[in-house]
């Protein structure tokens, strides 16, 4: 776009040129009224009947600048059909914004002569960091099924919004740019469209009116897109106006050692009531500000990993269970609503527990791998030993001991102790919890017993091991 600045102050003219060229792409600024121009920026002290006649006939848009805040100045600008009149001192970005608006209008006038419909925005404008936000209100329309977006886009384009709206279909939502900055009227009209949509399709629809307007269109668009993430917590079939940007509450997505012990205990005891309560408290009781949905997905995969571990200990690893496991993993990664994800994960875990009960009742002879899996699932319990394992497997204790030693070349108690020491080392290395808590979580019970056994097997005390690890980290 060619812009001519007509000013009696050369320093001001150079400053305006710098502002325009640094904030807008594709502009050429000159200072002679003889130059070809798409737009003028004129000092009102130089605006006269000759200029008015010449540029009005050529239909060239212009912006007036003045230090004289009088009715006569405003009247002259109005009579000359100025696009805007700025009184010094003014914010240079106001000038840039008005020039951007003029460029939109000029671009529309250059569209194909056969096209009667002009648009204020194009798709590429939402990704251009130099484009300023015009007087529009962005609103996102989101469906559960992407296949419905062509119909939704068509319906929005044909709907008689009072001020009009330009519609842009993206892969995961449809964006409406209402041609007004009155957000309240936008939400009211959006809700009327929602009623019409429900009558015709009976399909869920979520609507987010972004009242947190940004100076740059790219930022305004990204903020609107971010708002669609609220569906993860609030579900579909909502219509809201959002005045604040979306911010996520920090969350550690991984299960802590204590939480891992909780899951091991709940699964081993087959306590489905406790599992229900844990899942509800953890995933279905959030309030704003919410954690990042991706962190919740990671946390759910951590829970699923506990179920996977229990499946192995319960000898549930046939093709059918593997397929179910991978299906739930896909749900966690892809489903858009946390309620459905948590419910599907919970149902899967409860089914795993039920299958484990039936499998135990069948009395099948356990393999060495199954016994090892039971050790991994129960090492944290200081009362769990060969007798407890035999009872779980409904075997004679002596028979189990003899078979295990024959298959593995070492005693049951030796491998169990090795697992407990390995877990104790991990806790001392990865956490700073007290040694008595390490003893409890790794299955030794008391700190004194833990210290004595650990020194016997590792040739140093737990405190010495931890100090050595800290020294290595330093």
TORKOL-4160 file (C-alpha; in steps of 0.2 Angstrom, whole numbers, padded with zeros to 4 digits, m for minus):
474
<pt num="1" X="0000" Y="0000" Z="0000"/>
<pt num="2" X="0006" Y="0017" Z="m0005"/>
<pt num="3" X="0004" Y="0031" Z="0008"/>
<pt num="4" X="0008" Y="0049" Z="0006"/>
<pt num="5" X="0011" Y="0060" Z="0021"/>
<pt num="6" X="0008" Y="0078" Z="0019"/>
<pt num="7" X="0015" Y="0088" Z="0033"/>
<pt num="8" X="0023" Y="0105" Z="0036"/>
<pt num="9" X="0034" Y="0097" Z="0050"/>
<pt num="10" X="0048" Y="0087" Z="0042"/>
<pt num="11" X="0053" Y="0079" Z="0058"/>
<pt num="12" X="0035" Y="0073" Z="0061"/>
<pt num="13" X="0033" Y="0066" Z="0044"/>
<pt num="14" X="0049" Y="0056" Z="0046"/>
<pt num="15" X="0043" Y="0049" Z="0063"/>
<pt num="16" X="0026" Y="0044" Z="0055"/>
<pt num="17" X="0035" Y="0035" Z="0041"/>
<pt num="18" X="0046" Y="0025" Z="0053"/>
<pt num="19" X="0030" Y="0020" Z="0064"/>
<pt num="20" X="0021" Y="0015" Z="0048"/>
<pt num="21" X="0035" Y="0005" Z="0040"/>
<pt num="22" X="0040" Y="m0003" Z="0057"/>
<pt num="23" X="0022" Y="m0009" Z="0061"/>
<pt num="24" X="0016" Y="m0014" Z="0044"/>
<pt num="25" X="0022" Y="m0025" Z="0030"/>
<pt num="26" X="0021" Y="m0020" Z="0012"/>
<pt num="27" X="0019" Y="m0001" Z="0014"/>
<pt num="28" X="0029" Y="0013" Z="0004"/>
<pt num="29" X="0028" Y="0030" Z="0012"/>
<pt num="30" X="0032" Y="0046" Z="0003"/>
<pt num="31" X="0030" Y="0065" Z="0006"/>
<pt num="32" X="0025" Y="0073" Z="m0011"/>
<pt num="33" X="0006" Y="0075" Z="m0015"/>
<pt num="34" X="0011" Y="0072" Z="m0033"/>
<pt num="35" X="0016" Y="0054" Z="m0029"/>
<pt num="36" X="0003" Y="0040" Z="m0032"/>
<pt num="37" X="m0006" Y="0036" Z="m0017"/>
<pt num="38" X="m0018" Y="0023" Z="m0010"/>
<pt num="39" X="m0020" Y="0033" Z="0006"/>
<pt num="40" X="m0016" Y="0050" Z="0013"/>
<pt num="41" X="m0010" Y="0056" Z="0030"/>
<pt num="42" X="m0013" Y="0075" Z="0030"/>
<pt num="43" X="m0009" Y="0089" Z="0042"/>
<pt num="44" X="m0026" Y="0099" Z="0043"/>
<pt num="45" X="m0017" Y="0115" Z="0042"/>
<pt num="46" X="m0012" Y="0110" Z="0024"/>
<pt num="47" X="m0030" Y="0103" Z="0019"/>
<pt num="48" X="m0038" Y="0115" Z="0007"/>
<pt num="49" X="m0052" Y="0115" Z="m0006"/>
<pt num="50" X="m0040" Y="0110" Z="m0019"/>
<pt num="51" X="m0034" Y="0094" Z="m0010"/>
<pt num="52" X="m0052" Y="0090" Z="m0005"/>
<pt num="53" X="m0058" Y="0091" Z="m0023"/>
<pt num="54" X="m0044" Y="0081" Z="m0030"/>
<pt num="55" X="m0043" Y="0067" Z="m0018"/>
<pt num="56" X="m0062" Y="0066" Z="m0016"/>
<pt num="57" X="m0064" Y="0063" Z="m0035"/>
<pt num="58" X="m0051" Y="0050" Z="m0035"/>
<pt num="59" X="m0060" Y="0042" Z="m0020"/>
<pt num="60" X="m0043" Y="0041" Z="m0010"/>
<pt num="61" X="m0046" Y="0038" Z="0009"/>
<pt num="62" X="m0037" Y="0050" Z="0020"/>
<pt num="63" X="m0033" Y="0053" Z="0039"/>
<pt num="64" X="m0031" Y="0070" Z="0046"/>
<pt num="65" X="m0019" Y="0076" Z="0060"/>
<pt num="66" X="m0022" Y="0092" Z="0070"/>
<pt num="67" X="m0017" Y="0101" Z="0085"/>
<pt num="68" X="m0032" Y="0112" Z="0084"/>
<pt num="69" X="m0046" Y="0104" Z="0094"/>
<pt num="70" X="m0061" Y="0114" Z="0088"/>
<pt num="71" X="m0077" Y="0111" Z="0080"/>
<pt num="72" X="m0071" Y="0119" Z="0063"/>
<pt num="73" X="m0057" Y="0107" Z="0062"/>
<pt num="74" X="m0069" Y="0092" Z="0065"/>
<pt num="75" X="m0081" Y="0099" Z="0052"/>
<pt num="76" X="m0068" Y="0101" Z="0039"/>
<pt num="77" X="m0063" Y="0083" Z="0041"/>
<pt num="78" X="m0081" Y="0077" Z="0041"/>
<pt num="79" X="m0085" Y="0087" Z="0025"/>
<pt num="80" X="m0069" Y="0080" Z="0017"/>
<pt num="81" X="m0075" Y="0062" Z="0022"/>
<pt num="82" X="m0059" Y="0059" Z="0032"/>
<pt num="83" X="m0058" Y="0041" Z="0038"/>
<pt num="84" X="m0052" Y="0047" Z="0054"/>
<pt num="85" X="m0046" Y="0063" Z="0063"/>
<pt num="86" X="m0032" Y="0062" Z="0076"/>
<pt num="87" X="m0028" Y="0076" Z="0088"/>
<pt num="88" X="m0010" Y="0078" Z="0094"/>
<pt num="89" X="m0003" Y="0071" Z="0104"/>
<pt num="90" X="m0009" Y="0054" Z="0099"/>
<pt num="91" X="m0004" Y="0036" Z="0101"/>
<pt num="92" X="0005" Y="0031" Z="0085"/>
<pt num="93" X="m0003" Y="0014" Z="0086"/>
<pt num="94" X="m0020" Y="0022" Z="0084"/>
<pt num="95" X="m0014" Y="0028" Z="0067"/>
<pt num="96" X="m0007" Y="0011" Z="0062"/>
<pt num="97" X="m0024" Y="0003" Z="0067"/>
<pt num="98" X="m0034" Y="0015" Z="0056"/>
<pt num="99" X="m0022" Y="0012" Z="0041"/>
<pt num="100" X="m0023" Y="m0006" Z="0044"/>
<pt num="101" X="m0042" Y="m0004" Z="0043"/>
<pt num="102" X="m0041" Y="0006" Z="0027"/>
<pt num="103" X="m0029" Y="m0008" Z="0019"/>
<pt num="104" X="m0043" Y="m0021" Z="0023"/>
<pt num="105" X="m0055" Y="m0010" Z="0014"/>
<pt num="106" X="m0044" Y="m0007" Z="m0001"/>
<pt num="107" X="m0040" Y="m0025" Z="m0002"/>
<pt num="108" X="m0058" Y="m0030" Z="m0003"/>
<pt num="109" X="m0062" Y="m0017" Z="m0017"/>
<pt num="110" X="m0048" Y="m0026" Z="m0027"/>
<pt num="111" X="m0057" Y="m0043" Z="m0026"/>
<pt num="112" X="m0065" Y="m0050" Z="m0042"/>
<pt num="113" X="m0078" Y="m0039" Z="m0050"/>
<pt num="114" X="m0090" Y="m0053" Z="m0051"/>
<pt num="115" X="m0089" Y="m0055" Z="m0032"/>
<pt num="116" X="m0102" Y="m0045" Z="m0022"/>
<pt num="117" X="m0096" Y="m0050" Z="m0005"/>
<pt num="118" X="m0081" Y="m0041" Z="0003"/>
<pt num="119" X="m0073" Y="m0047" Z="0019"/>
<pt num="120" X="m0063" Y="m0038" Z="0033"/>
<pt num="121" X="m0052" Y="m0053" Z="0037"/>
<pt num="122" X="m0043" Y="m0067" Z="0028"/>
<pt num="123" X="m0036" Y="m0083" Z="0035"/>
<pt num="124" X="m0018" Y="m0077" Z="0034"/>
<pt num="125" X="m0022" Y="m0062" Z="0045"/>
<pt num="126" X="m0024" Y="m0073" Z="0060"/>
<pt num="127" X="m0006" Y="m0078" Z="0059"/>
<pt num="128" X="0002" Y="m0062" Z="0054"/>
<pt num="129" X="0010" Y="m0053" Z="0069"/>
<pt num="130" X="0009" Y="m0036" Z="0061"/>
<pt num="131" X="m0010" Y="m0036" Z="0059"/>
<pt num="132" X="m0019" Y="m0026" Z="0072"/>
<pt num="133" X="m0036" Y="m0031" Z="0079"/>
<pt num="134" X="m0050" Y="m0022" Z="0070"/>
<pt num="135" X="m0067" Y="m0019" Z="0078"/>
<pt num="136" X="m0072" Y="m0037" Z="0079"/>
<pt num="137" X="m0076" Y="m0050" Z="0093"/>
<pt num="138" X="m0069" Y="m0067" Z="0090"/>
<pt num="139" X="m0080" Y="m0082" Z="0095"/>
<pt num="140" X="m0076" Y="m0100" Z="0094"/>
<pt num="141" X="m0089" Y="m0113" Z="0090"/>
<pt num="142" X="m0084" Y="m0131" Z="0094"/>
<pt num="143" X="m0092" Y="m0148" Z="0090"/>
<pt num="144" X="m0088" Y="m0165" Z="0098"/>
<pt num="145" X="m0088" Y="m0173" Z="0080"/>
<pt num="146" X="m0076" Y="m0164" Z="0067"/>
<pt num="147" X="m0087" Y="m0171" Z="0053"/>
<pt num="148" X="m0100" Y="m0158" Z="0058"/>
<pt num="149" X="m0090" Y="m0143" Z="0055"/>
<pt num="150" X="m0094" Y="m0141" Z="0036"/>
<pt num="151" X="m0113" Y="m0139" Z="0041"/>
<pt num="152" X="m0109" Y="m0128" Z="0056"/>
<pt num="153" X="m0099" Y="m0116" Z="0045"/>
<pt num="154" X="m0113" Y="m0116" Z="0032"/>
<pt num="155" X="m0126" Y="m0112" Z="0046"/>
<pt num="156" X="m0116" Y="m0098" Z="0053"/>
<pt num="157" X="m0113" Y="m0090" Z="0037"/>
<pt num="158" X="m0131" Y="m0090" Z="0033"/>
<pt num="159" X="m0137" Y="m0084" Z="0050"/>
<pt num="160" X="m0144" Y="m0066" Z="0051"/>
<pt num="161" X="m0132" Y="m0059" Z="0064"/>
<pt num="162" X="m0137" Y="m0041" Z="0067"/>
<pt num="163" X="m0120" Y="m0033" Z="0064"/>
<pt num="164" X="m0114" Y="m0047" Z="0053"/>
<pt num="165" X="m0100" Y="m0060" Z="0055"/>
<pt num="166" X="m0086" Y="m0067" Z="0045"/>
<pt num="167" X="m0084" Y="m0086" Z="0047"/>
<pt num="168" X="m0068" Y="m0096" Z="0046"/>
<pt num="169" X="m0068" Y="m0115" Z="0047"/>
<pt num="170" X="m0052" Y="m0123" Z="0055"/>
<pt num="171" X="m0049" Y="m0141" Z="0058"/>
<pt num="172" X="m0054" Y="m0141" Z="0077"/>
<pt num="173" X="m0067" Y="m0127" Z="0078"/>
<pt num="174" X="m0076" Y="m0114" Z="0068"/>
<pt num="175" X="m0071" Y="m0096" Z="0071"/>
<pt num="176" X="m0084" Y="m0081" Z="0069"/>
<pt num="177" X="m0078" Y="m0063" Z="0069"/>
<pt num="178" X="m0093" Y="m0053" Z="0074"/>
<pt num="179" X="m0092" Y="m0036" Z="0066"/>
<pt num="180" X="m0094" Y="m0027" Z="0082"/>
<pt num="181" X="m0084" Y="m0025" Z="0099"/>
<pt num="182" X="m0100" Y="m0027" Z="0109"/>
<pt num="183" X="m0096" Y="m0044" Z="0117"/>
<pt num="184" X="m0113" Y="m0044" Z="0126"/>
<pt num="185" X="m0123" Y="m0043" Z="0110"/>
<pt num="186" X="m0111" Y="m0057" Z="0103"/>
<pt num="187" X="m0115" Y="m0069" Z="0117"/>
<pt num="188" X="m0134" Y="m0066" Z="0116"/>
<pt num="189" X="m0134" Y="m0069" Z="0097"/>
<pt num="190" X="m0123" Y="m0084" Z="0099"/>
<pt num="191" X="m0135" Y="m0091" Z="0111"/>
<pt num="192" X="m0150" Y="m0088" Z="0099"/>
<pt num="193" X="m0139" Y="m0097" Z="0085"/>
<pt num="194" X="m0137" Y="m0111" Z="0098"/>
<pt num="195" X="m0156" Y="m0113" Z="0100"/>
<pt num="196" X="m0158" Y="m0114" Z="0081"/>
<pt num="197" X="m0144" Y="m0126" Z="0079"/>
<pt num="198" X="m0151" Y="m0138" Z="0092"/>
<pt num="199" X="m0168" Y="m0137" Z="0084"/>
<pt num="200" X="m0161" Y="m0142" Z="0068"/>
<pt num="201" X="m0147" Y="m0155" Z="0072"/>
<pt num="202" X="m0149" Y="m0159" Z="0091"/>
<pt num="203" X="m0130" Y="m0160" Z="0091"/>
<pt num="204" X="m0120" Y="m0153" Z="0106"/>
<pt num="205" X="m0111" Y="m0136" Z="0103"/>
<pt num="206" X="m0100" Y="m0126" Z="0114"/>
<pt num="207" X="m0098" Y="m0107" Z="0111"/>
<pt num="208" X="m0084" Y="m0096" Z="0118"/>
<pt num="209" X="m0085" Y="m0077" Z="0116"/>
<pt num="210" X="m0068" Y="m0070" Z="0119"/>
<pt num="211" X="m0070" Y="m0053" Z="0128"/>
<pt num="212" X="m0051" Y="m0052" Z="0132"/>
<pt num="213" X="m0047" Y="m0042" Z="0116"/>
<pt num="214" X="m0029" Y="m0041" Z="0111"/>
<pt num="215" X="m0021" Y="m0027" Z="0101"/>
<pt num="216" X="m0014" Y="m0039" Z="0089"/>
<pt num="217" X="m0025" Y="m0051" Z="0079"/>
<pt num="218" X="m0014" Y="m0065" Z="0080"/>
<pt num="219" X="m0014" Y="m0064" Z="0100"/>
<pt num="220" X="m0032" Y="m0062" Z="0100"/>
<pt num="221" X="m0035" Y="m0077" Z="0089"/>
<pt num="222" X="m0023" Y="m0088" Z="0099"/>
<pt num="223" X="m0032" Y="m0083" Z="0115"/>
<pt num="224" X="m0048" Y="m0088" Z="0108"/>
<pt num="225" X="m0041" Y="m0105" Z="0102"/>
<pt num="226" X="m0035" Y="m0108" Z="0120"/>
<pt num="227" X="m0052" Y="m0105" Z="0127"/>
<pt num="228" X="m0058" Y="m0121" Z="0118"/>
<pt num="229" X="m0047" Y="m0131" Z="0130"/>
<pt num="230" X="m0060" Y="m0128" Z="0144"/>
<pt num="231" X="m0071" Y="m0141" Z="0136"/>
<pt num="232" X="m0059" Y="m0154" Z="0144"/>
<pt num="233" X="m0066" Y="m0149" Z="0161"/>
<pt num="234" X="m0083" Y="m0141" Z="0157"/>
<pt num="235" X="m0089" Y="m0153" Z="0143"/>
<pt num="236" X="m0099" Y="m0148" Z="0128"/>
<pt num="237" X="m0116" Y="m0139" Z="0126"/>
<pt num="238" X="m0110" Y="m0123" Z="0135"/>
<pt num="239" X="m0110" Y="m0105" Z="0129"/>
<pt num="240" X="m0099" Y="m0093" Z="0139"/>
<pt num="241" X="m0091" Y="m0076" Z="0138"/>
<pt num="242" X="m0073" Y="m0076" Z="0144"/>
<pt num="243" X="m0066" Y="m0060" Z="0150"/>
<pt num="244" X="m0049" Y="m0067" Z="0156"/>
<pt num="245" X="m0035" Y="m0076" Z="0147"/>
<pt num="246" X="m0033" Y="m0095" Z="0150"/>
<pt num="247" X="m0020" Y="m0099" Z="0163"/>
<pt num="248" X="m0016" Y="m0116" Z="0170"/>
<pt num="249" X="m0013" Y="m0121" Z="0188"/>
<pt num="250" X="0004" Y="m0130" Z="0190"/>
<pt num="251" X="0003" Y="m0149" Z="0193"/>
<pt num="252" X="0015" Y="m0163" Z="0195"/>
<pt num="253" X="0008" Y="m0176" Z="0183"/>
<pt num="254" X="0017" Y="m0191" Z="0190"/>
<pt num="255" X="0011" Y="m0202" Z="0205"/>
<pt num="256" X="0022" Y="m0199" Z="0220"/>
<pt num="257" X="0029" Y="m0214" Z="0229"/>
<pt num="258" X="0016" Y="m0213" Z="0242"/>
<pt num="259" X="0002" Y="m0213" Z="0229"/>
<pt num="260" X="0010" Y="m0228" Z="0220"/>
<pt num="261" X="0009" Y="m0237" Z="0237"/>
<pt num="262" X="m0009" Y="m0232" Z="0238"/>
<pt num="263" X="m0013" Y="m0240" Z="0221"/>
<pt num="264" X="m0003" Y="m0256" Z="0225"/>
<pt num="265" X="m0013" Y="m0258" Z="0241"/>
<pt num="266" X="m0030" Y="m0254" Z="0233"/>
<pt num="267" X="m0027" Y="m0266" Z="0219"/>
<pt num="268" X="m0020" Y="m0280" Z="0230"/>
<pt num="269" X="m0035" Y="m0279" Z="0242"/>
<pt num="270" X="m0046" Y="m0277" Z="0227"/>
<pt num="271" X="m0054" Y="m0262" Z="0235"/>
<pt num="272" X="m0065" Y="m0255" Z="0221"/>
<pt num="273" X="m0074" Y="m0243" Z="0232"/>
<pt num="274" X="m0058" Y="m0235" Z="0237"/>
<pt num="275" X="m0053" Y="m0235" Z="0219"/>
<pt num="276" X="m0069" Y="m0226" Z="0214"/>
<pt num="277" X="m0066" Y="m0213" Z="0228"/>
<pt num="278" X="m0048" Y="m0210" Z="0223"/>
<pt num="279" X="m0053" Y="m0207" Z="0204"/>
<pt num="280" X="m0067" Y="m0196" Z="0208"/>
<pt num="281" X="m0057" Y="m0185" Z="0220"/>
<pt num="282" X="m0042" Y="m0184" Z="0209"/>
<pt num="283" X="m0050" Y="m0181" Z="0192"/>
<pt num="284" X="m0068" Y="m0175" Z="0194"/>
<pt num="285" X="m0067" Y="m0162" Z="0207"/>
<pt num="286" X="m0057" Y="m0148" Z="0198"/>
<pt num="287" X="m0061" Y="m0130" Z="0199"/>
<pt num="288" X="m0054" Y="m0114" Z="0190"/>
<pt num="289" X="m0040" Y="m0111" Z="0188"/>
<pt num="290" X="m0038" Y="m0129" Z="0180"/>
<pt num="291" X="m0022" Y="m0138" Z="0178"/>
<pt num="292" X="m0016" Y="m0140" Z="0160"/>
<pt num="293" X="m0026" Y="m0154" Z="0152"/>
<pt num="294" X="m0010" Y="m0162" Z="0145"/>
<pt num="295" X="m0004" Y="m0164" Z="0163"/>
<pt num="296" X="m0020" Y="m0173" Z="0168"/>
<pt num="297" X="m0018" Y="m0185" Z="0153"/>
<pt num="298" X="0000" Y="m0189" Z="0159"/>
<pt num="299" X="m0007" Y="m0192" Z="0176"/>
<pt num="300" X="m0020" Y="m0204" Z="0170"/>
<pt num="301" X="m0007" Y="m0214" Z="0160"/>
<pt num="302" X="0003" Y="m0215" Z="0177"/>
<pt num="303" X="m0013" Y="m0223" Z="0185"/>
<pt num="304" X="m0015" Y="m0234" Z="0170"/>
<pt num="305" X="0003" Y="m0240" Z="0172"/>
<pt num="306" X="m0002" Y="m0246" Z="0190"/>
<pt num="307" X="m0016" Y="m0256" Z="0182"/>
<pt num="308" X="m0004" Y="m0263" Z="0169"/>
<pt num="309" X="0008" Y="m0269" Z="0183"/>
<pt num="310" X="m0007" Y="m0277" Z="0192"/>
<pt num="311" X="m0013" Y="m0286" Z="0176"/>
<pt num="312" X="0004" Y="m0294" Z="0175"/>
<pt num="313" X="0004" Y="m0299" Z="0193"/>
<pt num="314" X="m0013" Y="m0306" Z="0190"/>
<pt num="315" X="m0008" Y="m0315" Z="0175"/>
<pt num="316" X="m0020" Y="m0306" Z="0163"/>
<pt num="317" X="m0009" Y="m0304" Z="0148"/>
<pt num="318" X="m0019" Y="m0312" Z="0134"/>
<pt num="319" X="m0023" Y="m0304" Z="0117"/>
<pt num="320" X="m0040" Y="m0298" Z="0123"/>
<pt num="321" X="m0033" Y="m0289" Z="0138"/>
<pt num="322" X="m0019" Y="m0281" Z="0128"/>
<pt num="323" X="m0032" Y="m0274" Z="0116"/>
<pt num="324" X="m0042" Y="m0267" Z="0130"/>
<pt num="325" X="m0027" Y="m0259" Z="0138"/>
<pt num="326" X="m0022" Y="m0251" Z="0122"/>
<pt num="327" X="m0039" Y="m0245" Z="0119"/>
<pt num="328" X="m0040" Y="m0236" Z="0136"/>
<pt num="329" X="m0023" Y="m0228" Z="0132"/>
<pt num="330" X="m0030" Y="m0221" Z="0116"/>
<pt num="331" X="m0045" Y="m0214" Z="0126"/>
<pt num="332" X="m0033" Y="m0205" Z="0138"/>
<pt num="333" X="m0023" Y="m0198" Z="0124"/>
<pt num="334" X="m0037" Y="m0192" Z="0112"/>
<pt num="335" X="m0054" Y="m0190" Z="0121"/>
<pt num="336" X="m0058" Y="m0172" Z="0123"/>
<pt num="337" X="m0067" Y="m0173" Z="0140"/>
<pt num="338" X="m0059" Y="m0178" Z="0156"/>
<pt num="339" X="m0075" Y="m0185" Z="0164"/>
<pt num="340" X="m0077" Y="m0198" Z="0150"/>
<pt num="341" X="m0058" Y="m0202" Z="0151"/>
<pt num="342" X="m0059" Y="m0205" Z="0170"/>
<pt num="343" X="m0075" Y="m0215" Z="0169"/>
<pt num="344" X="m0067" Y="m0226" Z="0155"/>
<pt num="345" X="m0051" Y="m0228" Z="0164"/>
<pt num="346" X="m0061" Y="m0233" Z="0180"/>
<pt num="347" X="m0072" Y="m0245" Z="0172"/>
<pt num="348" X="m0056" Y="m0254" Z="0164"/>
<pt num="349" X="m0048" Y="m0255" Z="0181"/>
<pt num="350" X="m0063" Y="m0262" Z="0190"/>
<pt num="351" X="m0064" Y="m0275" Z="0176"/>
<pt num="352" X="m0046" Y="m0279" Z="0178"/>
<pt num="353" X="m0049" Y="m0282" Z="0197"/>
<pt num="354" X="m0064" Y="m0293" Z="0194"/>
<pt num="355" X="m0055" Y="m0303" Z="0181"/>
<pt num="356" X="m0041" Y="m0306" Z="0194"/>
<pt num="357" X="m0053" Y="m0312" Z="0206"/>
<pt num="358" X="m0060" Y="m0325" Z="0194"/>
<pt num="359" X="m0042" Y="m0330" Z="0189"/>
<pt num="360" X="m0037" Y="m0333" Z="0207"/>
<pt num="361" X="m0052" Y="m0344" Z="0209"/>
<pt num="362" X="m0048" Y="m0355" Z="0194"/>
<pt num="363" X="m0033" Y="m0362" Z="0204"/>
<pt num="364" X="m0021" Y="m0362" Z="0189"/>
<pt num="365" X="m0003" Y="m0366" Z="0194"/>
<pt num="366" X="0007" Y="m0350" Z="0194"/>
<pt num="367" X="0023" Y="m0348" Z="0184"/>
<pt num="368" X="0039" Y="m0341" Z="0191"/>
<pt num="369" X="0035" Y="m0324" Z="0182"/>
<pt num="370" X="0019" Y="m0323" Z="0191"/>
<pt num="371" X="0027" Y="m0325" Z="0208"/>
<pt num="372" X="0040" Y="m0312" Z="0204"/>
<pt num="373" X="0025" Y="m0300" Z="0199"/>
<pt num="374" X="0017" Y="m0304" Z="0216"/>
<pt num="375" X="0033" Y="m0299" Z="0224"/>
<pt num="376" X="0034" Y="m0283" Z="0215"/>
<pt num="377" X="0016" Y="m0279" Z="0220"/>
<pt num="378" X="0018" Y="m0283" Z="0238"/>
<pt num="379" X="0036" Y="m0280" Z="0243"/>
<pt num="380" X="0030" Y="m0264" Z="0252"/>
<pt num="381" X="0020" Y="m0274" Z="0265"/>
<pt num="382" X="0032" Y="m0280" Z="0279"/>
<pt num="383" X="0020" Y="m0294" Z="0283"/>
<pt num="384" X="0020" Y="m0301" Z="0266"/>
<pt num="385" X="0032" Y="m0316" Z="0264"/>
<pt num="386" X="0032" Y="m0334" Z="0258"/>
<pt num="387" X="0017" Y="m0339" Z="0268"/>
<pt num="388" X="0007" Y="m0325" Z="0262"/>
<pt num="389" X="0012" Y="m0328" Z="0244"/>
<pt num="390" X="0007" Y="m0346" Z="0245"/>
<pt num="391" X="m0010" Y="m0342" Z="0253"/>
<pt num="392" X="m0013" Y="m0330" Z="0238"/>
<pt num="393" X="m0009" Y="m0343" Z="0226"/>
<pt num="394" X="m0018" Y="m0357" Z="0236"/>
<pt num="395" X="m0002" Y="m0368" Z="0237"/>
<pt num="396" X="0007" Y="m0377" Z="0250"/>
<pt num="397" X="0021" Y="m0366" Z="0257"/>
<pt num="398" X="0035" Y="m0379" Z="0256"/>
<pt num="399" X="0030" Y="m0384" Z="0238"/>
<pt num="400" X="0030" Y="m0366" Z="0233"/>
<pt num="401" X="0047" Y="m0363" Z="0241"/>
<pt num="402" X="0055" Y="m0379" Z="0233"/>
<pt num="403" X="0048" Y="m0375" Z="0215"/>
<pt num="404" X="0054" Y="m0357" Z="0216"/>
<pt num="405" X="0071" Y="m0361" Z="0221"/>
<pt num="406" X="0072" Y="m0374" Z="0208"/>
<pt num="407" X="0067" Y="m0362" Z="0194"/>
<pt num="408" X="0077" Y="m0347" Z="0200"/>
<pt num="409" X="0092" Y="m0354" Z="0208"/>
<pt num="410" X="0089" Y="m0345" Z="0224"/>
<pt num="411" X="0077" Y="m0344" Z="0239"/>
<pt num="412" X="0061" Y="m0334" Z="0239"/>
<pt num="413" X="0066" Y="m0324" Z="0253"/>
<pt num="414" X="0083" Y="m0319" Z="0245"/>
<pt num="415" X="0074" Y="m0312" Z="0229"/>
<pt num="416" X="0061" Y="m0303" Z="0240"/>
<pt num="417" X="0075" Y="m0295" Z="0250"/>
<pt num="418" X="0083" Y="m0289" Z="0234"/>
<pt num="419" X="0068" Y="m0281" Z="0228"/>
<pt num="420" X="0065" Y="m0272" Z="0244"/>
<pt num="421" X="0083" Y="m0265" Z="0245"/>
<pt num="422" X="0082" Y="m0260" Z="0227"/>
<pt num="423" X="0066" Y="m0250" Z="0231"/>
<pt num="424" X="0074" Y="m0242" Z="0246"/>
<pt num="425" X="0089" Y="m0237" Z="0236"/>
<pt num="426" X="0077" Y="m0229" Z="0223"/>
<pt num="427" X="0068" Y="m0219" Z="0237"/>
<pt num="428" X="0084" Y="m0213" Z="0245"/>
<pt num="429" X="0091" Y="m0208" Z="0228"/>
<pt num="430" X="0075" Y="m0199" Z="0221"/>
<pt num="431" X="0067" Y="m0192" Z="0236"/>
<pt num="432" X="0072" Y="m0184" Z="0252"/>
<pt num="433" X="0059" Y="m0192" Z="0263"/>
<pt num="434" X="0065" Y="m0198" Z="0281"/>
<pt num="435" X="0073" Y="m0215" Z="0283"/>
<pt num="436" X="0059" Y="m0222" Z="0294"/>
<pt num="437" X="0047" Y="m0218" Z="0279"/>
<pt num="438" X="0059" Y="m0226" Z="0267"/>
<pt num="439" X="0059" Y="m0241" Z="0278"/>
<pt num="440" X="0040" Y="m0242" Z="0279"/>
<pt num="441" X="0037" Y="m0239" Z="0260"/>
<pt num="442" X="0050" Y="m0252" Z="0255"/>
<pt num="443" X="0043" Y="m0266" Z="0266"/>
<pt num="444" X="0055" Y="m0266" Z="0281"/>
<pt num="445" X="0043" Y="m0259" Z="0293"/>
<pt num="446" X="0055" Y="m0251" Z="0306"/>
<pt num="447" X="0070" Y="m0240" Z="0303"/>
<pt num="448" X="0081" Y="m0250" Z="0315"/>
<pt num="449" X="0077" Y="m0267" Z="0306"/>
<pt num="450" X="0080" Y="m0258" Z="0289"/>
<pt num="451" X="0097" Y="m0251" Z="0295"/>
<pt num="452" X="0103" Y="m0268" Z="0301"/>
<pt num="453" X="0097" Y="m0278" Z="0286"/>
<pt num="454" X="0103" Y="m0265" Z="0274"/>
<pt num="455" X="0121" Y="m0264" Z="0282"/>
<pt num="456" X="0122" Y="m0283" Z="0281"/>
<pt num="457" X="0118" Y="m0284" Z="0263"/>
<pt num="458" X="0125" Y="m0268" Z="0256"/>
<pt num="459" X="0140" Y="m0266" Z="0268"/>
<pt num="460" X="0135" Y="m0248" Z="0273"/>
<pt num="461" X="0121" Y="m0239" Z="0282"/>
<pt num="462" X="0106" Y="m0231" Z="0273"/>
<pt num="463" X="0113" Y="m0214" Z="0279"/>
<pt num="464" X="0130" Y="m0217" Z="0271"/>
<pt num="465" X="0121" Y="m0223" Z="0255"/>
<pt num="466" X="0111" Y="m0207" Z="0254"/>
<pt num="467" X="0126" Y="m0196" Z="0258"/>
<pt num="468" X="0136" Y="m0204" Z="0244"/>
<pt num="469" X="0122" Y="m0201" Z="0232"/>
<pt num="470" X="0121" Y="m0183" Z="0237"/>
<pt num="471" X="0139" Y="m0181" Z="0235"/>
<pt num="472" X="0138" Y="m0188" Z="0217"/>
<pt num="473" X="0124" Y="m0176" Z="0213"/>
<pt num="474" X="0135" Y="m0161" Z="0219"/>
